[in-house]
């Protein structure tokens, strides 16, 4: 009888130990998955700094930022996802995790990161989730990427101020910047090169004009 009791007790302790280890491993795994990676800080290029935003169709966002004083260039691409070398076709499936995004090259002596965030919120519907206007899906979701704690603080404060002002949830995700993938060549400067495209005529240009009317003091002066 003692042998039987010993065997039962030993098995119970082993089972308890396995369950404990399994639970511990599960907790560690979940903790690892929930960890936010450290942001990647980009280096200035000829005195120009970089910023990254996602706000619906990148054709629209690229044109908006390129109209702002101090912005030298806006590049369409993809960011925020988990796949390598995303393409337009793959991104459109919504399964890459990436959103259409833009890389902004700007002169910090002329325009600040803080102002670029104002441009971001002021040129979109900040409460629309997973899209802007007719463009809907996770590939069109709103994201502001930060590269350091200072940028994160600016974004969080402006997002919270806007939430209080509108008394609505603000859709933009705030994520640490990891990597930007430049989009295919035909997407670059799309609005400039395709002014008669129906989407450009009916969606992109009206969005640009609404922004310019709201922030005339930020618009690049015509040469």
TIDO-39570 format. One record per residue: residue number from 1; y, z, x of N, C-alpha, C in turn; residue in one letter. Coordinates in Angstrom, 2 decimals. Layout:
<nodes>
- NUM Y Z X Y Z X Y Z X a $
...
</nodes>
This chain:
<nodes>
- 1 -1.20 0.00 0.83 0.00 0.00 0.00 1.25 0.00 0.87 x $
- 2 1.24 0.85 1.94 2.39 0.90 2.82 2.68 -0.46 3.44 x $
- 3 1.58 -1.16 3.82 1.77 -2.50 4.41 2.43 -3.45 3.44 x $
- 4 2.00 -3.35 2.17 2.58 -4.23 1.14 4.05 -3.91 0.96 x $
- 5 4.39 -2.60 0.88 5.78 -2.20 0.71 6.61 -2.64 1.91 x $
- 6 6.05 -2.55 3.10 6.76 -2.96 4.31 7.07 -4.45 4.27 x $
- 7 6.06 -5.23 3.85 6.24 -6.69 3.79 7.33 -7.05 2.78 x $
- 8 7.30 -6.40 1.59 8.29 -6.68 0.54 9.68 -6.31 1.03 x $
- 9 9.80 -5.12 1.67 11.08 -4.66 2.16 11.63 -5.59 3.24 x $
- 10 10.75 -6.01 4.15 11.17 -6.93 5.22 11.65 -8.26 4.66 x $
- 11 10.90 -8.79 3.69 11.27 -10.07 3.08 12.61 -9.96 2.37 x $
- 12 12.82 -8.82 1.69 14.08 -8.60 0.97 15.25 -8.57 1.94 x $
- 13 15.08 -7.88 3.07 16.14 -7.81 4.06 16.44 -9.17 4.68 x $
- 14 15.38 -9.92 4.95 15.57 -11.26 5.51 16.29 -12.17 4.55 x $
- 15 15.91 -12.11 3.28 16.54 -12.93 2.25 18.01 -12.58 2.13 x $
- 16 18.24 -11.24 2.12 19.63 -10.77 2.03 20.44 -11.27 3.21 x $
- 17 19.83 -11.22 4.40 20.51 -11.67 5.61 20.81 -13.16 5.55 x $
- 18 19.83 -13.96 5.08 20.03 -15.41 4.98 21.14 -15.74 4.01 x $
- 19 21.12 -15.04 2.87 22.15 -15.30 1.87 23.52 -14.95 2.41 x $
- 20 23.57 -13.82 3.15 24.84 -13.41 3.74 25.35 -14.43 4.73 x $
- 21 24.43 -14.93 5.60 24.81 -15.93 6.59 25.24 -17.22 5.92 x $
- 22 24.50 -17.60 4.85 24.83 -18.82 4.13 26.21 -18.72 3.51 x $
- 23 26.48 -17.54 2.90 27.78 -17.34 2.28 28.89 -17.35 3.32 x $
- 24 28.59 -16.72 4.48 29.57 -16.70 5.56 29.86 -18.10 6.06 x $
- 25 28.79 -18.91 6.22 28.97 -20.30 6.68 29.77 -21.10 5.67 x $
- 26 29.47 -20.84 4.37 30.18 -21.56 3.32 31.65 -21.21 3.34 x $
- 27 31.95 -19.92 3.51 33.34 -19.47 3.55 34.08 -20.10 4.72 x $
- 28 33.39 -20.14 5.90 34.01 -20.75 7.07 34.26 -22.24 6.85 x $
- 29 33.31 -22.91 6.20 33.44 -24.33 5.93 34.61 -24.60 5.00 x $
- 30 34.71 -23.79 3.92 35.80 -23.98 2.97 37.14 -23.69 3.65 x $
- 31 37.16 -22.65 4.50 38.39 -22.31 5.21 38.81 -23.45 6.12 x $
- 32 37.81 -24.06 6.79 38.11 -25.18 7.68 38.67 -26.37 6.91 x $
- 33 38.08 -26.63 5.73 38.54 -27.76 4.92 39.95 -27.55 4.40 x $
- 34 40.30 -26.28 4.15 41.61 -25.97 3.60 42.69 -25.85 4.65 x $
- 35 42.30 -25.87 5.92 43.28 -25.76 6.99 44.16 -27.00 7.03 x $
- 36 45.47 -26.76 7.18 46.42 -27.86 7.30 46.59 -28.19 8.77 x $
- 37 46.38 -29.45 9.17 46.51 -29.80 10.59 47.95 -29.66 11.07 x $
- 38 48.10 -29.43 12.34 49.44 -29.35 12.92 50.09 -30.73 12.86 x $
- 39 51.38 -30.80 12.59 52.05 -32.11 12.54 52.16 -32.75 13.91 x $
- 40 52.17 -34.06 13.93 52.37 -34.82 15.16 53.86 -35.13 15.30 x $
- 41 54.43 -34.78 16.43 55.84 -35.04 16.69 55.98 -36.38 17.42 x $
- 42 56.71 -37.31 16.83 56.91 -38.61 17.47 58.03 -38.52 18.50 x $
- 43 58.02 -39.44 19.44 59.06 -39.47 20.47 60.17 -40.44 20.09 x $
- 44 61.42 -40.11 20.43 62.52 -41.04 20.16 62.33 -42.35 20.92 x $
- 45 62.85 -43.41 20.36 62.79 -44.73 20.99 64.22 -45.24 21.14 x $
- 46 64.70 -45.31 22.39 66.07 -45.74 22.67 67.09 -44.94 21.85 x $
- 47 66.86 -43.64 21.76 67.79 -42.78 21.04 67.56 -42.72 19.54 x $
- 48 66.61 -43.51 19.05 66.33 -43.53 17.62 65.15 -42.62 17.30 x $
- 49 65.28 -41.82 16.26 64.19 -40.97 15.82 63.46 -41.62 14.65 x $
- 50 62.26 -41.07 14.34 61.44 -41.65 13.28 61.21 -40.65 12.16 x $
- 51 61.13 -41.17 10.96 60.81 -40.34 9.79 59.88 -41.15 8.89 x $
- 52 59.10 -40.44 8.07 58.07 -41.11 7.28 58.09 -40.63 5.82 x $
- 53 58.11 -41.61 4.90 58.18 -41.31 3.48 57.26 -42.25 2.69 x $
- 54 56.75 -41.75 1.58 55.99 -42.57 0.63 56.60 -42.35 -0.75 x $
- 55 56.91 -43.44 -1.44 57.60 -43.31 -2.73 57.37 -44.55 -3.58 x $
- 56 56.11 -44.81 -3.91 55.82 -46.01 -4.68 55.66 -47.23 -3.79 x $
- 57 56.00 -48.39 -4.31 55.84 -49.64 -3.57 56.69 -49.65 -2.31 x $
- 58 56.07 -49.93 -1.16 56.83 -49.90 0.09 57.86 -51.01 0.19 x $
- 59 57.72 -52.09 -0.57 58.76 -53.12 -0.58 60.09 -52.51 -1.03 x $
- 60 60.02 -51.69 -2.08 61.23 -51.07 -2.63 61.83 -50.07 -1.65 x $
- 61 60.99 -49.22 -1.10 61.47 -48.13 -0.25 62.04 -48.67 1.05 x $
- 62 61.40 -49.69 1.59 61.88 -50.32 2.82 63.31 -50.83 2.64 x $
- 63 63.57 -51.51 1.52 64.90 -52.08 1.26 65.95 -50.99 1.05 x $
- 64 65.55 -49.91 0.38 66.49 -48.81 0.13 66.95 -48.20 1.45 x $
- 65 66.03 -47.86 2.31 66.41 -47.22 3.57 67.16 -48.15 4.51 x $
- 66 66.83 -49.42 4.47 67.54 -50.36 5.35 68.98 -50.60 4.92 x $
- 67 69.33 -50.14 3.73 70.72 -50.27 3.26 71.56 -49.06 3.66 x $
- 68 70.93 -48.06 4.28 71.61 -46.80 4.63 72.21 -46.87 6.03 x $
- 69 73.46 -46.40 6.15 74.10 -46.33 7.46 73.27 -45.47 8.41 x $
- 70 73.11 -45.95 9.62 72.38 -45.18 10.62 70.91 -45.51 10.71 x $
- 71 70.40 -46.21 9.70 69.00 -46.65 9.75 68.95 -48.02 10.38 x $
- 72 68.26 -48.11 11.50 68.18 -49.41 12.19 67.06 -50.27 11.63 x $
- 73 65.96 -49.62 11.27 64.82 -50.41 10.78 63.93 -49.56 9.88 x $
- 74 63.33 -50.23 8.90 62.36 -49.60 8.01 61.12 -50.47 8.02 x $
- 75 59.97 -49.86 8.30 58.73 -50.62 8.45 57.73 -50.19 7.39 x $
- 76 57.13 -51.15 6.71 56.14 -50.85 5.67 54.78 -50.59 6.29 x $
- 77 54.05 -49.64 5.71 52.72 -49.33 6.22 51.98 -48.35 5.34 x $
- 78 51.05 -47.63 5.94 50.18 -46.72 5.19 50.07 -45.39 5.94 x $
- 79 50.00 -44.30 5.17 49.84 -42.99 5.80 49.32 -41.99 4.78 x $
- 80 48.85 -40.85 5.29 48.41 -39.78 4.41 46.95 -39.79 4.04 x $
- 81 46.18 -40.77 4.55 44.78 -40.90 4.17 43.80 -40.50 5.24 x $
- 82 42.54 -40.87 5.03 41.47 -40.44 5.94 40.73 -41.59 6.61 x $
- 83 41.12 -42.84 6.33 40.40 -43.98 6.93 41.21 -44.59 8.07 x $
- 84 40.49 -45.20 8.99 41.12 -45.87 10.13 41.48 -47.30 9.74 x $
- 85 42.58 -47.79 10.30 43.00 -49.19 10.14 42.99 -49.64 8.68 x $
- 86 43.70 -48.95 7.80 43.72 -49.36 6.39 44.38 -50.71 6.20 x $
- 87 43.94 -51.43 5.20 44.53 -52.71 4.83 45.13 -52.60 3.44 x $
- 88 45.89 -53.60 3.06 46.50 -53.61 1.72 45.42 -53.60 0.64 x $
- 89 44.40 -54.43 0.84 43.33 -54.52 -0.15 42.57 -53.19 -0.26 x $
- 90 42.27 -52.58 0.88 41.55 -51.31 0.86 42.40 -50.20 0.25 x $
- 91 43.67 -50.17 0.61 44.57 -49.15 0.08 44.68 -49.24 -1.43 x $
- 92 44.68 -50.45 -1.95 44.83 -50.65 -3.40 43.65 -50.14 -4.20 x $
- 93 42.53 -49.87 -3.55 41.39 -49.32 -4.28 41.60 -47.84 -4.60 x $
- 94 42.52 -47.20 -3.87 42.76 -45.78 -4.05 41.73 -44.90 -3.38 x $
- 95 40.82 -45.51 -2.61 39.74 -44.72 -2.01 39.97 -44.41 -0.53 x $
- 96 41.06 -44.90 0.05 41.32 -44.63 1.47 42.08 -43.33 1.67 x $
- 97 42.67 -42.82 0.61 43.50 -41.62 0.71 44.92 -41.94 1.14 x $
- 98 45.17 -43.16 1.62 46.49 -43.54 2.11 47.43 -43.88 0.95 x $
- 99 48.69 -43.68 1.21 49.74 -44.12 0.30 50.58 -45.18 1.01 x $
- 100 51.16 -46.08 0.24 52.10 -47.02 0.83 53.29 -46.20 1.33 x $
- 101 53.64 -46.37 2.58 54.67 -45.53 3.21 55.60 -46.40 4.06 x $
- 102 56.67 -45.77 4.52 57.60 -46.47 5.41 57.87 -45.60 6.63 x $
- 103 58.05 -46.27 7.75 58.49 -45.63 8.98 59.96 -45.97 9.16 x $
- 104 60.80 -44.94 9.24 62.24 -45.13 9.36 62.67 -44.86 10.79 x $
- 105 63.34 -45.81 11.41 63.95 -45.62 12.72 65.44 -45.43 12.50 x $
- 106 65.95 -44.24 12.85 67.34 -43.94 12.52 68.06 -43.28 13.70 x $
- 107 69.39 -43.41 13.67 70.23 -42.81 14.70 70.69 -41.45 14.19 x $
- 108 70.18 -40.35 14.78 70.54 -39.01 14.29 72.01 -38.66 14.48 x $
- 109 72.74 -39.47 15.29 74.18 -39.26 15.45 74.95 -39.79 14.24 x $
- 110 74.30 -40.64 13.45 74.96 -41.25 12.29 74.41 -40.70 10.99 x $
- 111 73.10 -40.55 10.92 72.48 -40.05 9.68 71.43 -39.00 10.05 x $
- 112 71.44 -37.91 9.32 70.52 -36.81 9.63 69.22 -36.94 8.85 x $
- 113 68.20 -36.22 9.30 66.95 -36.17 8.56 67.20 -35.60 7.16 x $
- 114 68.07 -34.61 7.08 68.40 -34.00 5.80 68.94 -35.03 4.81 x $
- 115 69.81 -35.92 5.30 70.35 -36.97 4.44 69.27 -37.96 4.03 x $
- 116 68.34 -38.25 4.93 67.24 -39.16 4.59 66.38 -38.57 3.47 x $
- 117 66.25 -37.25 3.44 65.51 -36.60 2.36 66.29 -36.72 1.05 x $
- 118 67.63 -36.61 1.14 68.47 -36.81 -0.06 68.30 -38.24 -0.58 x $
- 119 68.25 -39.20 0.33 68.03 -40.60 -0.06 66.69 -40.72 -0.77 x $
- 120 65.69 -40.04 -0.23 64.34 -40.09 -0.80 64.33 -39.64 -2.25 x $
- 121 64.80 -38.43 -2.49 64.78 -37.90 -3.85 65.75 -38.63 -4.77 x $
- 122 66.86 -39.14 -4.19 67.86 -39.80 -5.01 67.54 -41.24 -5.36 x $
- 123 66.44 -41.77 -4.82 66.11 -43.18 -5.07 64.79 -43.33 -5.81 x $
- 124 64.32 -42.23 -6.46 63.04 -42.29 -7.15 63.09 -41.43 -8.41 x $
- 125 62.02 -41.51 -9.18 61.80 -40.56 -10.27 60.99 -39.42 -9.66 x $
- 126 61.62 -38.29 -9.33 60.93 -37.24 -8.58 59.85 -36.51 -9.35 x $
- 127 59.77 -36.74 -10.66 58.77 -36.04 -11.46 57.55 -36.90 -11.78 x $
- 128 57.59 -38.19 -11.41 56.45 -39.06 -11.72 55.32 -38.81 -10.73 x $
- 129 54.15 -38.50 -11.25 52.99 -38.19 -10.43 52.16 -39.46 -10.18 x $
- 130 51.72 -39.64 -8.94 50.87 -40.78 -8.58 51.49 -42.11 -8.94 x $
- 131 52.75 -42.29 -8.56 53.35 -43.60 -8.78 54.86 -43.55 -8.91 x $
- 132 55.43 -44.76 -8.98 56.84 -44.94 -9.27 56.97 -46.15 -10.17 x $
- 133 57.61 -45.95 -11.33 57.77 -47.06 -12.26 56.42 -47.60 -12.69 x $
- 134 56.26 -48.92 -12.64 55.01 -49.53 -13.09 53.87 -49.43 -12.07 x $
- 135 54.18 -49.00 -10.85 53.16 -48.90 -9.80 52.50 -47.53 -9.88 x $
- 136 51.25 -47.51 -10.30 50.57 -46.25 -10.53 49.24 -46.19 -9.79 x $
- 137 48.89 -45.00 -9.33 47.67 -44.79 -8.57 47.99 -43.94 -7.35 x $
- 138 46.96 -43.35 -6.75 47.19 -42.46 -5.60 47.82 -43.19 -4.43 x $
- 139 47.61 -44.51 -4.34 48.20 -45.28 -3.24 49.72 -45.42 -3.39 x $
- 140 50.25 -45.04 -4.57 51.69 -45.10 -4.80 52.30 -43.71 -4.96 x $
- 141 51.55 -42.67 -4.60 52.04 -41.31 -4.81 53.20 -41.00 -3.85 x $
- 142 53.94 -39.98 -4.19 55.10 -39.58 -3.40 54.71 -38.55 -2.35 x $
- 143 55.09 -38.82 -1.10 54.82 -37.90 0.01 56.02 -37.89 0.95 x $
- 144 56.42 -36.69 1.39 57.37 -36.59 2.49 56.61 -35.96 3.65 x $
- 145 56.63 -36.63 4.78 55.91 -36.15 5.96 56.88 -35.41 6.90 x $
- 146 56.45 -34.25 7.39 57.27 -33.51 8.34 56.59 -33.51 9.71 x $
- 147 57.43 -33.46 10.76 56.92 -33.48 12.14 57.12 -32.15 12.85 x $
- 148 57.85 -31.23 12.24 58.09 -29.93 12.84 58.50 -28.94 11.75 x $
- 149 58.62 -27.69 12.12 58.94 -26.64 11.15 60.33 -26.81 10.54 x $
- 150 61.27 -27.31 11.33 62.63 -27.51 10.82 62.64 -28.54 9.69 x $
- 151 61.93 -29.65 9.90 61.86 -30.67 8.85 61.15 -30.13 7.62 x $
- 152 60.08 -29.38 7.84 59.34 -28.80 6.72 60.25 -27.90 5.89 x $
- 153 61.06 -27.09 6.55 61.98 -26.18 5.87 63.00 -26.96 5.03 x $
- 154 63.55 -28.01 5.61 64.53 -28.84 4.90 63.91 -29.44 3.63 x $
- 155 62.72 -30.01 3.79 62.03 -30.64 2.65 61.74 -29.62 1.56 x $
- 156 61.17 -28.48 1.94 60.80 -27.46 0.96 62.01 -26.95 0.19 x $
- 157 63.12 -26.73 0.90 64.32 -26.21 0.26 64.91 -27.22 -0.72 x $
- 158 64.94 -28.48 -0.32 65.48 -29.50 -1.21 64.57 -29.76 -2.41 x $
- 159 63.29 -29.69 -2.18 62.34 -29.87 -3.28 62.47 -28.72 -4.29 x $
- 160 62.61 -27.51 -3.80 62.75 -26.35 -4.68 64.07 -26.39 -5.44 x $
- 161 65.15 -26.80 -4.77 66.44 -26.91 -5.44 66.39 -27.94 -6.57 x $
- 162 65.69 -29.03 -6.31 65.56 -30.07 -7.33 64.70 -29.60 -8.49 x $
- 163 63.65 -28.84 -8.18 62.79 -28.29 -9.24 63.60 -27.38 -10.17 x $
- 164 64.44 -26.55 -9.58 65.27 -25.65 -10.39 66.30 -26.43 -11.21 x $
- 165 66.86 -27.45 -10.61 67.87 -28.25 -11.30 67.29 -28.98 -12.51 x $
- 166 66.11 -29.57 -12.33 65.47 -30.35 -13.40 64.59 -29.50 -14.30 x $
- 167 64.23 -28.32 -13.81 63.27 -27.45 -14.51 61.98 -28.20 -14.80 x $
- 168 61.56 -28.97 -13.81 60.34 -29.76 -13.92 59.60 -29.70 -12.59 x $
- 169 58.31 -29.96 -12.64 57.54 -30.04 -11.41 57.97 -31.27 -10.63 x $
- 170 58.15 -31.12 -9.31 58.50 -32.24 -8.44 57.21 -32.76 -7.82 x $
- 171 56.97 -34.05 -7.98 55.67 -34.63 -7.66 55.39 -34.79 -6.17 x $
- 172 56.44 -34.89 -5.36 56.25 -35.22 -3.94 55.39 -34.20 -3.20 x $
- 173 54.37 -34.69 -2.51 53.58 -33.85 -1.62 54.37 -33.66 -0.32 x $
- 174 54.18 -32.53 0.32 54.80 -32.25 1.61 53.66 -32.09 2.62 x $
- 175 53.51 -33.08 3.51 52.36 -33.11 4.41 52.78 -33.22 5.87 x $
- 176 51.99 -32.66 6.77 52.25 -32.83 8.20 51.95 -34.27 8.60 x $
- 177 52.86 -34.87 9.33 52.64 -36.25 9.76 51.50 -36.32 10.76 x $
- 178 50.60 -37.28 10.57 49.48 -37.48 11.49 49.52 -38.86 12.14 x $
- 179 49.55 -39.90 11.33 49.53 -41.26 11.88 50.07 -42.25 10.85 x $
- 180 50.76 -43.24 11.34 51.29 -44.31 10.49 50.64 -45.62 10.91 x $
- 181 50.14 -46.34 9.91 49.51 -47.64 10.16 50.43 -48.73 9.63 x $
- 182 50.91 -49.59 10.50 51.81 -50.66 10.09 51.09 -51.65 9.18 x $
- 183 51.75 -52.05 8.10 51.15 -52.98 7.15 51.17 -54.41 7.69 x $
- 184 50.46 -55.27 7.00 50.37 -56.68 7.37 51.77 -57.32 7.43 x $
- 185 51.89 -58.32 8.28 53.19 -58.95 8.53 53.92 -59.43 7.30 x $
- 186 53.19 -59.95 6.32 53.87 -60.53 5.15 54.54 -59.47 4.28 x $
- 187 54.21 -58.18 4.50 54.87 -57.12 3.74 56.22 -56.72 4.32 x $
- 188 56.44 -57.04 5.60 57.67 -56.59 6.26 58.88 -57.39 5.74 x $
- 189 59.96 -56.65 5.42 61.19 -57.27 4.88 60.89 -58.15 3.67 x $
- 190 59.94 -57.70 2.86 59.47 -58.53 1.74 60.60 -58.85 0.76 x $
- 191 61.41 -57.86 0.45 62.49 -58.10 -0.52 63.49 -59.12 0.00 x $
- 192 63.84 -59.02 1.28 64.79 -59.97 1.87 64.24 -61.38 1.86 x $
- 193 62.96 -61.51 2.17 62.36 -62.84 2.32 61.86 -63.44 1.01 x $
- 194 61.79 -62.63 -0.02 61.28 -63.12 -1.32 62.19 -62.68 -2.47 x $
- 195 63.46 -63.06 -2.41 64.41 -62.58 -3.42 64.14 -63.08 -4.83 x $
- 196 63.39 -64.16 -4.96 63.11 -64.72 -6.29 61.77 -64.29 -6.87 x $
- 197 61.04 -63.47 -6.11 59.78 -62.94 -6.62 60.04 -62.13 -7.89 x $
- 198 59.27 -62.33 -8.97 59.51 -61.61 -10.24 59.53 -60.10 -10.09 x $
- 199 58.63 -59.54 -9.24 58.62 -58.10 -9.04 59.91 -57.65 -8.35 x $
- 200 60.33 -58.41 -7.35 61.56 -58.08 -6.63 62.76 -58.15 -7.58 x $
- 201 62.79 -59.18 -8.40 63.91 -59.37 -9.33 63.97 -58.25 -10.38 x $
- 202 62.82 -57.87 -10.90 62.80 -56.97 -12.06 62.59 -55.50 -11.73 x $
- 203 62.03 -55.20 -10.56 61.73 -53.81 -10.22 62.46 -53.36 -8.95 x $
- 204 62.27 -54.11 -7.87 62.78 -53.67 -6.57 64.30 -53.71 -6.47 x $
- 205 64.91 -54.83 -6.83 66.37 -54.94 -6.74 67.08 -53.97 -7.68 x $
- 206 66.65 -53.84 -8.94 67.29 -52.84 -9.80 67.18 -51.42 -9.24 x $
- 207 66.05 -51.08 -8.64 65.90 -49.75 -8.04 66.87 -49.57 -6.89 x $
- 208 67.01 -50.59 -6.06 67.95 -50.55 -4.94 69.38 -50.38 -5.44 x $
- 209 69.76 -51.13 -6.46 71.13 -51.06 -6.98 71.43 -49.71 -7.62 x $
- 210 70.44 -49.11 -8.28 70.65 -47.78 -8.87 70.93 -46.76 -7.77 x $
- 211 70.18 -46.87 -6.67 70.40 -45.96 -5.55 71.78 -46.17 -4.94 x $
- 212 72.16 -47.43 -4.70 73.44 -47.73 -4.08 74.61 -47.27 -4.94 x $
- 213 74.47 -47.35 -6.25 75.53 -46.89 -7.15 75.66 -45.37 -7.12 x $
- 214 74.55 -44.68 -6.85 74.54 -43.22 -6.83 75.07 -42.67 -5.51 x $
- 215 74.85 -43.41 -4.40 75.26 -42.93 -3.07 76.09 -43.99 -2.33 x $
- 216 77.23 -44.39 -2.89 78.02 -45.45 -2.23 78.49 -45.07 -0.83 x $
- 217 78.68 -43.77 -0.58 79.17 -43.33 0.72 78.13 -43.47 1.83 x $
- 218 76.86 -43.67 1.46 75.80 -43.78 2.46 75.44 -45.23 2.78 x $
- 219 75.99 -46.15 2.04 75.57 -47.54 2.19 76.18 -48.19 3.42 x $
- 220 75.36 -48.93 4.11 75.78 -49.65 5.31 76.91 -50.63 4.97 x $
- 221 77.94 -50.65 5.79 79.06 -51.55 5.56 78.68 -52.98 5.93 x $
- 222 79.07 -53.92 5.09 78.78 -55.33 5.36 79.61 -55.81 6.54 x $
- 223 78.96 -56.60 7.42 79.67 -57.11 8.60 80.47 -58.35 8.23 x $
</nodes>
